[in-house]
Amino acid sequence: MRVHSQTVKDDLQKRLRRVEGQVRGVQRMVDEDRECDEIIQQLNAIHAAVRNASHTFMRGYARECLLRAREMDTEGEEMVDELLDLMAKVR
């Protein structure tokens, strides 16, 4: 199943652009020989931003999937199983 919500897609794109900027910032920090603790702090921020993007995207996808499953009686169980499999992959 694919995400059809433009709002969910737009939110994910915004978050990914922010992460991309953070990664570029860390690359500059490495080039500038900045202190290790500053670089680690930024890497942790990137990790948290990616994790939050994953959870936000998963939440939107789950909502959409469950609402569709309610409408489709026969395929509903398959959609829920697919959703649960995907949720297990999000960390």
Backbone as ProteinMPNN parsed JSONL, in Angstrom:
{"seq_chain_A": "MRVHSQTVKDDLQKRLRRVEGQVRGVQRMVDEDRECDEIIQQLNAIHAAVRNASHTFMRGYARECLLRAREMDTEGEEMVDELLDLMAKVR", "coords_chain_A": {"N_chain_A": [[0.834, -1.177, 0.0], [0.417, 2.268, -0.638], [1.208, 5.599, 0.485], [-1.247, 7.989, 0.353], [-1.896, 10.462, 1.217], [-1.358, 13.809, 0.794], [-0.61, 15.643, 2.69], [0.811, 14.127, 4.583], [2.952, 13.315, 2.984], [4.074, 15.823, 2.334], [4.856, 16.718, 4.872], [6.805, 14.823, 5.525], [8.698, 15.345, 3.493], [9.483, 17.944, 4.225], [10.678, 17.454, 6.707], [12.775, 15.775, 5.91], [14.279, 17.491, 4.308], [15.183, 19.221, 6.265], [16.797, 17.477, 7.773], [18.689, 16.891, 5.821], [19.95, 19.389, 5.625], [21.055, 19.49, 8.183], [22.91, 17.398, 8.022], [24.652, 18.379, 6.092], [25.618, 20.513, 7.566], [27.088, 19.172, 9.556], [29.045, 18.021, 7.967], [30.423, 20.339, 7.215], [31.329, 21.077, 9.735], [33.143, 19.018, 10.283], [35.011, 19.492, 8.251], [35.941, 21.921, 9.161], [37.337, 21.208, 11.374], [36.04, 21.077, 13.914], [35.196, 20.73, 17.425], [34.978, 17.469, 18.876], [32.82, 16.867, 20.626], [30.892, 18.716, 19.841], [30.325, 17.868, 17.262], [29.333, 15.289, 17.74], [27.063, 15.955, 19.186], [25.513, 17.166, 17.182], [25.252, 15.01, 15.421], [23.709, 13.324, 17.014], [21.406, 14.875, 17.083], [20.636, 14.697, 14.417], [20.095, 11.965, 14.244], [17.891, 11.811, 15.998], [16.105, 13.445, 14.607], [15.681, 11.972, 12.254], [14.544, 9.676, 13.339], [12.199, 10.786, 14.442], [10.993, 11.661, 12.079], [10.502, 9.193, 10.867], [8.652, 8.08, 12.684], [6.562, 9.936, 12.571], [5.823, 9.745, 9.888], [5.098, 7.035, 9.823], [2.934, 7.072, 11.555], [1.065, 8.638, 10.108], [0.76, 6.991, 7.876], [-0.251, 4.663, 9.097], [-2.681, 5.577, 10.083], [-4.035, 6.208, 7.698], [-4.029, 3.675, 6.491], [-5.501, 2.096, 8.312], [-7.974, 3.368, 8.247], [-8.713, 2.878, 5.615], [-8.814, 0.105, 5.692], [-11.027, -0.317, 7.223], [-13.016, 0.38, 5.466], [-12.826, -1.585, 3.519], [-13.818, -4.661, 3.697], [-12.925, -7.326, 2.984], [-10.198, -7.132, 2.276], [-9.186, -5.986, 4.464], [-7.953, -7.36, 6.633], [-5.519, -8.175, 5.509], [-4.364, -5.69, 5.003], [-4.036, -4.705, 7.596], [-2.244, -6.603, 8.607], [-0.044, -6.056, 6.945], [0.499, -3.463, 7.782], [1.215, -3.917, 10.48], [3.535, -5.446, 10.097], [5.171, -3.531, 8.905], [5.31, -1.657, 10.961], [6.857, -3.025, 12.784], [9.334, -2.723, 11.717], [10.068, -0.11, 12.16], [12.144, 1.82, 14.112]], "CA_chain_A": [[0.0, 0.0, 0.0], [1.159, 3.53, -0.714], [0.62, 6.733, 1.197], [-1.945, 8.846, -0.589], [-2.11, 11.766, 1.832], [-0.374, 14.823, 0.42], [-0.149, 16.255, 3.937], [1.849, 13.24, 5.145], [4.118, 13.403, 2.089], [4.687, 17.146, 2.49], [5.512, 16.763, 6.175], [8.027, 14.021, 5.432], [9.663, 16.086, 2.669], [9.991, 19.054, 5.033], [11.579, 16.891, 7.707], [13.974, 15.262, 5.234], [15.101, 18.649, 3.915], [15.833, 19.692, 7.488], [17.866, 16.503, 8.065], [19.722, 17.112, 4.803], [20.698, 20.575, 6.053], [21.847, 19.135, 9.359], [24.038, 16.573, 7.571], [25.614, 19.3, 5.464], [26.248, 21.259, 8.654], [28.09, 18.308, 10.186], [30.154, 17.924, 7.018], [31.204, 21.575, 7.368], [31.996, 21.021, 11.036], [34.297, 18.118, 10.137], [35.985, 20.223, 7.431], [36.477, 23.014, 9.97], [37.993, 20.62, 12.556], [35.329, 21.466, 15.135], [35.354, 19.828, 18.566], [34.24, 16.198, 18.76], [31.546, 16.901, 21.341], [29.947, 19.486, 19.019], [29.934, 17.013, 16.135], [28.484, 14.222, 18.293], [25.769, 16.569, 19.522], [24.769, 17.336, 15.932], [24.9, 13.671, 14.919], [22.573, 12.883, 17.817], [20.24, 15.636, 16.628], [20.241, 14.1, 13.13], [19.492, 10.671, 14.56], [16.57, 12.075, 16.564], [15.254, 13.989, 13.544], [15.311, 10.852, 11.368], [13.626, 8.837, 14.112], [10.92, 11.494, 14.507], [10.403, 11.616, 10.737], [9.991, 7.837, 10.684], [7.46, 7.892, 13.498], [5.502, 10.783, 12.037], [5.397, 9.13, 8.628], [4.422, 5.786, 10.158], [1.641, 7.433, 12.147], [0.183, 9.026, 9.005], [0.503, 5.793, 7.071], [-1.11, 3.776, 9.876], [-4.022, 6.169, 10.099], [-4.609, 6.018, 6.366], [-4.197, 2.236, 6.276], [-6.594, 1.594, 9.138], [-9.236, 3.921, 7.736], [-9.033, 2.133, 4.396], [-9.146, -1.271, 6.064], [-12.399, -0.283, 7.714], [-13.89, 0.466, 4.298], [-12.692, -2.793, 2.711], [-13.945, -5.795, 4.612], [-12.165, -8.519, 2.615], [-8.763, -6.871, 2.252], [-8.826, -5.32, 5.701], [-7.0, -8.143, 7.432], [-4.217, -8.101, 4.836], [-3.828, -4.347, 5.215], [-3.606, -4.608, 8.99], [-1.022, -7.402, 8.706], [1.019, -5.282, 6.291], [0.792, -2.353, 8.677], [1.936, -4.433, 11.637], [4.882, -5.809, 9.64], [5.919, -2.281, 8.712], [5.547, -1.053, 12.284], [7.952, -3.76, 13.423], [10.601, -2.262, 11.128], [10.357, 1.25, 12.609], [12.842, 1.826, 15.405]], "C_chain_A": [[0.878, 1.24, 0.0], [0.45, 4.595, 0.107], [0.012, 7.669, 0.162], [-2.121, 10.267, -0.061], [-0.987, 12.735, 1.459], [0.195, 15.505, 1.657], [0.979, 15.443, 4.558], [3.113, 13.33, 4.299], [4.84, 14.735, 2.264], [5.444, 17.267, 3.806], [6.829, 15.987, 6.14], [9.089, 14.751, 4.614], [10.296, 17.228, 3.46], [11.011, 18.549, 6.055], [12.883, 16.39, 7.072], [14.87, 16.397, 4.754], [15.849, 19.213, 5.12], [17.002, 18.778, 7.855], [19.013, 16.696, 7.083], [20.583, 18.326, 5.169], [21.569, 20.295, 7.259], [23.078, 18.317, 8.959], [25.089, 17.456, 6.909], [26.349, 20.12, 6.521], [27.334, 20.45, 9.338], [29.294, 18.141, 9.255], [31.038, 19.166, 7.109], [31.985, 21.563, 8.675], [33.244, 20.143, 10.973], [35.383, 18.828, 9.339], [36.678, 21.324, 8.23], [37.202, 22.526, 11.227], [37.364, 21.074, 13.87], [35.516, 20.388, 16.202], [34.457, 18.598, 18.407], [32.884, 16.246, 19.446], [30.485, 17.691, 20.573], [29.427, 18.627, 17.864], [29.004, 15.902, 16.611], [27.105, 14.772, 18.632], [24.909, 16.727, 18.262], [24.374, 15.995, 15.321], [23.723, 13.093, 15.698], [21.291, 13.599, 17.408], [19.725, 15.074, 15.301], [19.533, 12.778, 13.371], [18.065, 10.866, 15.091], [15.614, 12.593, 15.49], [14.789, 12.893, 12.585], [14.311, 9.945, 12.076], [12.238, 9.489, 14.188], [10.223, 11.505, 13.149], [9.803, 10.242, 10.47], [8.692, 7.631, 11.442], [6.284, 8.722, 12.986], [4.938, 10.198, 10.753], [4.606, 7.857, 8.908], [3.042, 6.059, 10.733], [0.637, 7.813, 11.053], [-0.206, 7.837, 8.152], [-0.461, 4.867, 7.795], [-2.542, 4.291, 9.898], [-4.724, 5.922, 8.776], [-4.935, 4.541, 6.122], [-5.392, 1.704, 7.06], [-7.948, 2.135, 8.681], [-9.669, 3.198, 6.46], [-9.455, 0.705, 4.713], [-10.586, -1.351, 6.559], [-13.397, -0.271, 6.556], [-13.915, -0.829, 3.499], [-12.705, -4.013, 3.614], [-13.019, -6.95, 4.268], [-10.664, -8.299, 2.684], [-8.269, -6.267, 3.56], [-7.791, -6.059, 6.521], [-5.605, -8.09, 6.826], [-3.568, -6.745, 5.073], [-3.31, -4.178, 6.636], [-2.326, -5.413, 9.196], [0.166, -6.666, 8.1], [1.458, -4.131, 7.184], [1.602, -2.816, 9.884], [3.357, -4.853, 11.278], [5.75, -4.556, 9.48], [6.253, -1.626, 10.046], [6.704, -1.741, 13.001], [9.311, -3.295, 12.902], [11.007, -0.869, 11.606], [10.99, 1.181, 13.992], [13.103, 3.222, 15.845]], "O_chain_A": [[1.963, 1.242, 0.582], [-0.746, 4.502, 0.383], [0.68, 8.086, -0.784], [-2.459, 11.174, -0.821], [0.18, 12.502, 1.772], [1.36, 15.902, 1.666], [1.981, 16.0, 5.006], [4.218, 13.412, 4.835], [6.069, 14.776, 2.336], [6.532, 17.841, 3.859], [7.842, 16.447, 6.665], [10.257, 14.775, 5.002], [11.504, 17.453, 3.376], [12.071, 19.147, 6.238], [13.962, 16.566, 7.638], [16.094, 16.274, 4.79], [17.002, 19.631, 5.008], [18.078, 19.259, 8.208], [20.18, 16.667, 7.474], [21.806, 18.285, 5.035], [22.689, 20.797, 7.355], [24.164, 18.524, 9.5], [26.285, 17.29, 7.149], [27.543, 20.39, 6.394], [28.392, 20.986, 9.667], [30.435, 18.121, 9.716], [32.264, 19.059, 7.084], [33.142, 21.979, 8.728], [34.28, 20.487, 11.543], [36.555, 18.773, 9.71], [37.851, 21.623, 8.006], [37.632, 23.334, 12.051], [38.069, 21.414, 14.821], [35.943, 19.272, 15.905], [33.345, 18.675, 17.884], [31.902, 15.726, 18.915], [29.3, 17.364, 20.65], [28.241, 18.659, 17.536], [28.002, 15.607, 15.96], [26.094, 14.114, 18.387], [23.71, 16.45, 18.288], [23.283, 15.86, 14.766], [22.845, 12.452, 15.121], [20.217, 12.999, 17.39], [18.516, 14.986, 15.09], [18.493, 12.504, 12.773], [17.144, 10.163, 14.677], [14.442, 12.218, 15.47], [13.635, 12.888, 12.156], [13.338, 9.499, 11.47], [11.223, 8.814, 14.016], [9.001, 11.374, 13.076], [8.713, 10.139, 9.908], [7.738, 7.07, 10.904], [5.145, 8.255, 12.974], [3.723, 10.161, 10.555], [3.562, 7.626, 8.299], [2.087, 5.347, 10.424], [-0.508, 7.36, 11.074], [-1.362, 7.695, 7.755], [-1.389, 4.339, 7.183], [-3.493, 3.524, 9.75], [-5.872, 5.48, 8.744], [-6.002, 4.212, 5.603], [-6.202, 0.947, 6.526], [-8.951, 1.424, 8.728], [-10.856, 2.94, 6.258], [-10.353, 0.161, 4.07], [-11.275, -2.345, 6.332], [-14.484, -0.84, 6.655], [-14.923, -1.14, 2.864], [-11.691, -4.346, 4.227], [-12.383, -7.509, 5.161], [-9.929, -9.19, 3.109], [-7.068, -6.062, 3.74], [-6.856, -5.453, 7.045], [-4.617, -7.973, 7.551], [-2.364, -6.66, 5.315], [-2.26, -3.573, 6.85], [-1.416, -4.955, 9.886], [1.255, -6.653, 8.675], [2.651, -3.861, 7.323], [2.576, -2.165, 10.262], [4.283, -4.644, 12.062], [6.915, -4.539, 9.875], [7.352, -1.105, 10.233], [7.446, -1.099, 13.743], [10.325, -3.46, 13.579], [12.169, -0.487, 11.472], [10.45, 0.57, 14.914], [13.681, 3.435, 16.911]]}, "name": "protein", "num_of_chains": 1, "seq": "MRVHSQTVKDDLQKRLRRVEGQVRGVQRMVDEDRECDEIIQQLNAIHAAVRNASHTFMRGYARECLLRAREMDTEGEEMVDELLDLMAKVR"}
